């Protein structure tokens, strides 16, 4: 499994756990519709999972739009995750 696929799988699991839904078949470009509390929780969980501290000044609301944008966020903050 490629690094990008592993990152996708991890992000899918984290978001699914936060939203309490199965995202295994969720298209990566489809909107996630996260509320503000879910976004904060997700950011904390991503930092814990990827053992990184994200730079808050570089995180934009668009970063939470889809699985694809979350993968871009993780890769930008952690290098090739």
C-alpha positions in Angstrom: 0.0 0.0 0.0 1.4 3.4 -1.0 2.0 6.2 1.5 -0.9 8.1 0.0 -3.2 5.2 0.3 -2.2 4.6 3.9 -2.8 8.3 4.6 -6.2 8.1 3.0 -7.1 5.0 5.0 -6.0 6.6 8.3 -7.8 9.9 7.5 -11.0 8.0 6.5 -10.9 6.1 9.8 -10.4 9.2 11.9 -13.1 11.2 10.2 -15.5 8.2 10.3 -14.9 7.8 14.0 -15.6 11.5 14.7 -18.7 11.6 12.5 -19.7 8.1 13.7 -20.3 6.9 10.1 -18.6 4.5 7.7 -16.6 6.4 5.2 -15.0 3.4 3.5 -16.8 4.1 0.2 -17.0 7.9 0.6 -15.6 9.6 -2.6 -12.4 11.5 -1.7 -13.6 14.7 -3.3 -17.1 14.7 -1.8 -17.9 17.3 0.9 -17.6 16.0 4.5 -19.8 18.7 6.1 -17.9 18.9 9.3 -19.1 21.4 12.0 -16.7 23.5 14.0 -16.4 21.0 16.9 -15.8 18.2 14.5 -13.0 20.2 12.8 -11.3 20.9 16.1 -11.6 17.3 17.2 -10.3 16.1 13.8 -7.3 18.4 14.0 -6.3 17.0 17.4 -6.8 13.5 16.2 -4.7 14.1 13.1 -1.9 15.6 15.2 -2.0 12.6 17.5 -2.2 10.0 14.7 0.5 11.5 12.6 2.6 12.6 15.6 2.9 16.1 14.4 2.0 19.6 15.5 0.1 21.4 12.7 0.9 25.0 12.0 -2.4 26.7 12.7 -1.5 29.7 10.5 -1.5 27.5 7.4 -4.7 25.7 8.1 -7.6 27.1 6.1 -11.4 26.2 6.3 -11.1 24.6 2.9 -8.7 22.1 4.4 -11.7 20.3 6.0 -13.9 20.2 2.9 -13.1 16.6 1.7 -10.9 13.6 2.3 -8.7 14.9 -0.5 -8.2 18.3 1.1 -7.4 16.6 4.4 -4.8 14.4 2.8 -3.2 17.6 1.3 -3.2 19.2 4.8 -1.6 16.1 6.4 1.1 15.9 3.7 1.8 19.7 3.8 2.1 19.6 7.6 3.9 16.3 8.0 5.8 15.9 4.7 4.9 12.7 2.9 2.9 11.1 5.7 
